[in-house]
Amino acid sequence: VTNKIAKRLKKDWSYMVAQFKHSKSLSDFVEAAKAPVEHLFNDHKYCGEWCNTKQAEKEGKPYLHPEG
């Protein structure tokens, strides 16, 4: 894993944890824990509110990641 990818995983993991730290069940957390790695490979089915790509899809807009 390159340093750039590790930083991105760390950021995505922290967003996911912050989203599920209050009033979520353990099974929801376990399911959401799949999101950071899948998100890295452009699969957003496990992503939550923190995912900019998922938000853009809801709005019907294309999303281009700032890092390319």
C-alpha positions in Angstrom: 0.0 0.0 0.0 1.4 3.4 -1.0 1.5 6.3 1.5 -1.2 8.1 -0.6 -3.6 5.2 -0.4 -2.9 4.7 3.3 -3.8 8.3 4.0 -7.0 8.0 2.0 -8.0 4.8 3.8 -7.3 6.5 7.2 -9.5 9.5 6.2 -12.3 7.3 4.9 -12.2 5.1 8.0 -12.4 8.1 10.3 -15.4 9.4 8.5 -17.1 6.1 8.7 -16.4 5.7 12.5 -17.6 9.3 13.2 -20.9 8.5 11.4 -21.5 5.4 13.4 -20.3 6.4 16.9 -23.8 7.3 18.2 -26.9 5.1 18.4 -26.0 2.5 15.8 -26.0 -1.2 16.3 -22.9 -3.4 16.1 -24.2 -5.2 13.0 -24.6 -1.8 11.3 -21.1 -0.9 12.2 -19.7 -4.2 11.0 -21.5 -3.7 7.6 -20.3 -0.1 7.4 -16.7 -1.1 8.1 -16.6 -2.6 4.6 -17.0 0.8 3.1 -13.5 2.3 3.3 -11.8 -0.5 1.3 -14.7 -0.8 -1.2 -14.8 3.0 -1.5 -11.2 3.0 -2.6 -12.1 0.8 -5.5 -15.1 3.0 -6.5 -17.8 0.7 -5.1 -20.1 2.8 -2.9 -22.8 0.4 -1.9 -21.5 0.4 1.8 -20.8 4.1 2.0 -22.8 6.4 4.2 -23.5 10.1 4.4 -19.7 10.9 4.4 -19.3 9.7 0.8 -19.1 12.6 -1.7 -19.6 10.3 -4.6 -22.8 9.0 -3.2 -24.1 12.5 -2.5 -23.3 13.6 -6.0 -25.2 10.6 -7.4 -28.3 11.6 -5.4 -28.1 15.1 -6.8 -27.6 13.7 -10.3 -24.2 15.4 -10.7 -20.9 13.8 -11.7 -18.2 13.7 -9.0 -14.6 14.1 -9.7 -12.3 13.3 -6.8 -9.9 16.2 -6.0 -6.9 13.9 -6.1 -8.0 12.5 -9.5 
